[in-house]
Amino acid sequence: MNRNELQPGDIMLYRGKSLLAKAIRLFDGADVNHAAICLPNRQIGEAIKQGVVSRDVDTSLKGNEFVKVRRLKDLPPDMSPVLGVADNYLSQGQRYAYEQILLLAFLGLTRKPKVTPILRALLRTVLDAAAVMLNKLIAGAVGDGNRQPMICSEFVYRCYDEARPELTDIYALSINRPSAPATRAAVPAGAMATPASAATPASRGSGVHPDSLLAWAATPTARVWSGDEARPSRGSTRGPVAEPATPTQAELDALIKVYLDEVKEVPSPSGVARTPRGRGRSARPARSAATKSVSDEELRAAIDRFAVAYSTAESVGVVAPSASKRKRGTASARPQSVSLSRAQPFENLVRTASDFVTPGDLLKTESLFSVGTIVV
């Protein structure tokens, strides 16, 4: 597909080259990891670290392998309502900031990743890194004052979702649900207890997989999460869980690399897993260091820290409301500060996690058809 064939309103789905991009694609089960919307005059609207911005198409595509372009199957003659919402977000673009780690954290919580020896360490590190990012937003340490996290695919989805106030209209995108039902579990064990009536609501996103980390944390039993199937389960630790040091980008990248290598391991004719040639030696130090002691309690503590950070960010208005809270054409309204009980962070996290939209959701929705692929 030629770049000149792009039309305003087209949805752009990118395949990036970074380790974070690869991890997002793996967890999301899709070939893409970033989303944007085509604007008039060869401009692309997208949520990136600097905010919701408009960039020329060549700048936007740079550094990616390819971009898949999708368009409404029943294309209305007038796309101005969608583009108007995009313009509204762009006019307030500095209020927002997108960090890929937030998308990866939600995917790590809600999907069923392939179990490997390093998975627990990776998920704990991802959750802690995302919590640190949210706490920086709360403290106003990122950019010019407080900013709202805006996942790239959420921005694109909202442009269509908020084009009309009706729940169902000609611009609305239907996000496909997975074959597995969403979790209806209620409370996590431990300090983050929530009312027993709490349940995952009907979802616009892909929901919470019943075998995911979040579903496990919401089950009021002592069963070991499936993340331990790859090795003997650990016994419960005694006493409080020590808070880990703030993860660095280098540490996160090392864990992602090891995990990507581990999921590529193939069974030998004898049935014993073997590592592809050239991968094992470089990955061994990170694998050894990261898999020493990641207990159930440590995983729950990481989820709790992320839940508190997310709920606090939402309560002070630096997290935009989820889809279930925003449909009524409220793109320009700044989220209001809400009073959240300290017993509610986990329940709030479950509700949000069931409702977010990913680049993979936009790739799979039957509301769109694939126009073509732009090779970068």
C-alpha positions in Angstrom: 0.0 0.0 0.0 1.2 3.5 -0.8 1.3 6.2 1.9 -0.6 8.5 -0.5 -3.6 6.1 -0.4 -4.3 6.9 3.3 -7.6 8.5 4.1 -8.5 10.7 7.1 -10.0 8.4 9.8 -7.9 5.3 8.8 -6.6 3.4 11.8 -2.9 2.7 11.7 -1.5 -0.3 13.5 2.3 -0.5 13.9 4.8 -3.2 14.3 7.8 -1.8 16.2 11.3 -3.1 16.8 11.9 -2.6 20.5 11.9 -5.3 23.2 8.8 -3.6 24.8 7.1 -3.7 21.4 7.8 -7.4 21.0 6.6 -8.2 24.5 3.3 -6.3 23.9 2.7 -8.2 20.7 3.4 -11.5 22.4 1.1 -10.9 25.3 -1.6 -9.4 23.1 -1.4 -12.2 20.6 -1.2 -9.8 17.7 1.3 -8.7 15.0 1.0 -5.0 16.1 1.9 -3.0 19.2 1.0 0.6 18.6 -2.1 2.4 17.1 -2.7 5.8 15.6 -5.3 7.6 13.5 -4.8 9.2 10.1 -5.7 12.9 9.9 -6.0 15.3 6.9 -2.9 16.6 5.1 -0.7 13.5 5.6 -0.7 14.0 9.4 -1.0 11.1 11.9 -2.6 11.6 15.4 -1.1 9.4 18.1 -0.4 9.1 21.8 3.3 8.9 22.5 5.5 9.9 25.4 5.3 13.6 24.6 1.5 13.5 24.6 -1.3 13.2 22.1 0.4 14.8 19.1 0.1 15.2 15.3 3.1 14.2 13.2 3.7 13.9 9.5 3.3 10.3 8.2 7.0 9.8 7.4 8.0 10.7 11.0 5.3 8.6 12.5 6.3 5.5 10.5 10.0 5.8 11.1 11.6 3.1 13.1 8.8 0.5 12.5 8.8 -2.6 10.4 5.4 -2.1 8.9 2.0 -0.5 9.5 -1.3 -2.2 8.8 -4.1 0.2 7.8 -7.7 -0.5 8.7 -11.0 1.3 7.8 -14.7 1.1 8.7 -16.5 -1.6 6.7 -19.5 0.6 6.4 -17.7 3.9 5.8 -19.9 6.9 6.5 -19.8 9.8 4.0 -18.7 12.1 6.7 -15.8 11.3 9.1 -15.7 14.8 10.6 -17.3 13.6 13.9 -14.4 11.2 14.4 -11.8 13.7 13.3 -13.4 16.3 15.5 -12.8 14.1 18.6 -9.2 13.6 17.5 -8.7 17.4 17.1 -10.2 17.9 20.6 -7.6 15.5 22.1 -4.8 17.0 20.1 -5.7 20.5 21.3 -5.1 19.3 24.8 -2.3 16.9 23.9 0.1 18.0 26.6 -2.3 16.8 29.2 -1.5 13.2 28.2 1.4 10.9 28.1 1.8 7.4 26.8 4.3 4.9 28.2 4.3 1.4 26.6 5.0 -0.1 30.1 1.4 0.7 31.1 -0.1 -1.2 28.2 2.3 -4.1 28.9 1.3 -4.1 32.6 -2.4 -4.5 31.7 -1.7 -7.2 29.2 0.5 -9.0 31.7 -2.4 -8.9 34.2 -5.2 -9.9 31.9 -3.8 -12.3 29.3 -2.7 -15.9 29.6 1.1 -15.8 28.8 3.1 -18.8 28.1 4.6 -20.1 31.3 8.4 -20.1 31.5 10.9 -20.0 34.4 11.3 -16.2 34.2 7.7 -15.2 33.7 7.0 -14.4 37.4 10.0 -12.2 37.6 9.1 -10.4 34.4 5.5 -9.7 35.5 6.6 -8.5 38.9 9.1 -6.1 37.3 6.6 -4.9 34.7 4.0 -4.1 37.3 6.5 -2.3 39.5 7.8 -0.3 36.6 4.3 0.7 35.6 3.5 1.7 39.2 6.6 3.9 39.3 5.5 5.6 36.1 2.0 6.3 37.5 3.5 7.6 40.8 5.6 10.0 38.8 2.5 11.2 37.0 0.8 11.7 40.3 3.7 13.7 41.6 3.8 15.8 38.5 7.3 14.7 37.7 6.7 13.9 34.1 6.3 16.8 31.6 4.7 20.0 32.7 2.7 19.1 35.7 0.2 16.3 36.1 -0.6 14.3 33.0 -3.1 11.5 32.2 -1.8 8.2 30.9 -3.4 7.6 27.5 -2.8 4.2 25.9 -2.3 4.6 22.2 -5.1 2.3 21.2 -7.4 3.9 23.8 -6.9 7.2 22.0 -7.8 5.8 18.7 -10.8 3.9 20.1 -12.1 7.0 21.8 -12.0 9.0 18.6 -14.6 6.6 17.2 -16.4 5.9 20.5 -17.0 9.5 21.3 -18.0 10.7 17.8 -21.6 10.3 18.8 -23.2 10.2 22.3 -25.2 7.0 21.5 -23.9 3.7 22.8 -24.3 2.2 19.4 -23.8 4.4 16.3 -22.3 4.3 12.8 -18.8 5.1 14.2 -18.8 2.7 17.1 -16.2 -0.1 17.0 -17.3 -3.6 18.3 -14.4 -5.1 20.1 -14.3 -8.9 19.8 -14.3 -10.9 23.1 -12.0 -13.9 23.5 -13.5 -17.4 23.4 -12.8 -17.9 27.1 -15.2 -16.1 29.4 -14.1 -13.1 31.5 -13.3 -13.6 35.2 -16.1 -13.2 37.7 -13.9 -13.8 40.7 -14.3 -11.4 43.6 -11.5 -10.7 46.1 -7.8 -11.2 46.4 -6.3 -12.8 49.5 -4.5 -10.4 51.8 -4.6 -6.7 52.4 -6.3 -5.6 49.2 -9.6 -7.3 50.1 -12.7 -5.9 48.4 -16.4 -6.7 48.9 -17.4 -10.2 48.0 -19.9 -8.8 45.5 -17.2 -7.3 43.3 -17.2 -8.8 39.8 -15.8 -8.0 36.4 -18.3 -6.0 34.5 -19.4 -6.4 30.9 -16.3 -5.4 28.8 -15.6 -3.4 25.7 -12.1 -4.7 25.6 -10.9 -8.3 25.5 -11.7 -8.8 29.2 -9.8 -10.8 31.8 -8.7 -14.3 30.9 -9.8 -16.9 33.5 -6.2 -18.2 33.7 -4.6 -14.8 33.9 -2.6 -13.3 36.8 -5.4 -10.9 37.6 -8.0 -13.7 37.7 -5.7 -15.7 40.0 -5.2 -12.7 42.3 -9.0 -12.3 42.5 -9.6 -15.9 43.7 -10.0 -16.1 47.4 -8.0 -19.4 47.7 -4.4 -20.3 48.3 -3.9 -22.1 45.0 -0.6 -21.5 43.2 -0.8 -19.5 40.1 -0.1 -21.4 36.8 3.0 -19.3 36.5 4.7 -22.0 38.6 3.9 -24.9 36.3 7.3 -24.7 34.7 9.0 -25.5 38.0 8.2 -26.8 41.5 5.8 -24.5 43.4 7.2 -22.5 46.3 5.8 -22.6 49.8 4.3 -19.5 51.4 6.7 -16.9 52.8 6.3 -15.7 56.3 6.1 -12.0 57.3 5.8 -8.9 55.1 7.1 -8.9 51.6 10.0 -6.5 51.1 9.5 -3.8 48.6 11.8 -4.2 45.6 14.1 -1.5 44.3 12.8 0.6 41.4 13.4 -1.4 38.2 15.6 0.1 35.6 15.0 0.0 31.9 18.0 -2.2 31.4 16.7 -4.7 33.9 13.3 -4.7 32.3 14.9 -5.2 28.8 17.0 -8.0 30.1 14.0 -9.9 31.5 12.0 -9.4 28.3 14.8 -10.7 26.2 15.2 -13.8 28.4 11.4 -14.4 28.3 11.3 -14.0 24.5 14.1 -16.5 24.2 12.4 -18.9 26.6 9.1 -18.9 24.7 11.1 -19.8 21.5 12.5 -22.9 23.1 11.4 -25.9 21.1 11.1 -29.6 22.2 13.8 -31.9 21.1 13.0 -35.4 19.7 13.5 -36.7 23.2 10.8 -34.4 24.5 13.2 -32.2 26.5 13.1 -28.5 25.9 16.3 -27.1 24.3 17.3 -23.5 23.8 18.0 -22.3 20.2 21.7 -22.1 19.5 23.3 -18.9 20.5 20.6 -17.8 23.0 21.3 -19.6 26.2 24.7 -18.2 27.2 23.9 -14.5 27.0 20.5 -15.0 28.7 21.8 -17.2 31.6 22.9 -14.4 34.0 19.5 -12.5 33.8 17.6 -15.8 34.1 19.6 -17.0 37.1 19.3 -13.7 39.0 15.6 -13.2 38.3 14.2 -16.6 39.2 15.6 -17.0 42.7 12.6 -16.0 44.7 9.4 -14.7 43.3 6.7 -16.1 45.5 2.9 -15.8 45.4 3.1 -13.2 48.1 5.6 -11.1 46.0 3.3 -11.3 43.0 0.3 -10.2 45.0 2.3 -7.4 46.5 3.3 -6.2 43.0 -0.3 -6.3 41.9 -1.3 -4.4 45.0 1.3 -1.7 44.4 0.1 -1.2 40.8 -3.6 -1.2 41.9 -2.9 1.5 44.5 -0.9 3.6 42.1 -3.6 3.3 39.4 -6.5 4.1 41.7 -4.7 7.0 43.3 -3.9 8.4 39.8 -7.6 8.1 38.9 -8.7 9.7 42.1 -6.6 12.8 41.6 -7.6 13.1 38.0 -4.4 12.0 36.2 -6.0 8.8 34.8 -8.7 9.2 32.2 -11.9 7.2 32.9 -12.3 3.8 31.3 -14.7 3.1 28.5 -17.6 2.2 30.8 -17.3 5.6 32.5 -16.8 7.9 29.5 -19.4 7.2 26.7 -21.5 10.3 26.3 -19.2 12.6 24.2 -17.1 13.7 27.1 -13.7 13.9 25.3 -13.1 17.5 26.4 -14.1 17.1 30.1 -11.1 16.7 32.5 -11.7 13.7 34.8 -12.9 14.9 38.2 -11.3 13.9 41.4 -13.2 11.1 43.0 -13.0 9.8 46.6 -11.8 6.2 46.6 -11.8 4.1 49.7 -8.4 2.5 50.3 -10.3 -0.9 50.2 -11.2 -0.3 46.6 -8.0 -0.3 44.5 -8.1 -3.9 43.5 -11.7 -3.8 42.5 -11.1 -0.7 40.5 -8.2 -2.3 38.8 -10.3 -5.3 37.8 -13.0 -3.1 36.3 -10.5 -1.1 34.4 -8.5 -4.1 33.1 -11.7 -5.6 31.7 -12.4 -2.5 29.7 -9.2 -1.3 28.0 -8.7 -1.6 24.3 -5.4 -2.8 22.8 -3.8 -2.5 19.3 -4.6 -6.2 18.9 -8.3 -5.5 19.6 -8.3 -2.9 16.8 -6.6 -5.4 14.5 -9.2 -8.1 15.2 -12.4 -6.1 15.4 -15.0 -7.0 12.7 -16.1 -3.4 12.5 -13.0 -2.7 10.3 -11.5 -4.2 7.2 -7.8 -4.2 6.3 -7.0 -1.8 3.5 -3.3 -2.8 3.1 0.1 -2.7 4.7 2.7 0.0 4.4 6.2 -1.5 4.6 8.6 1.0 6.2 
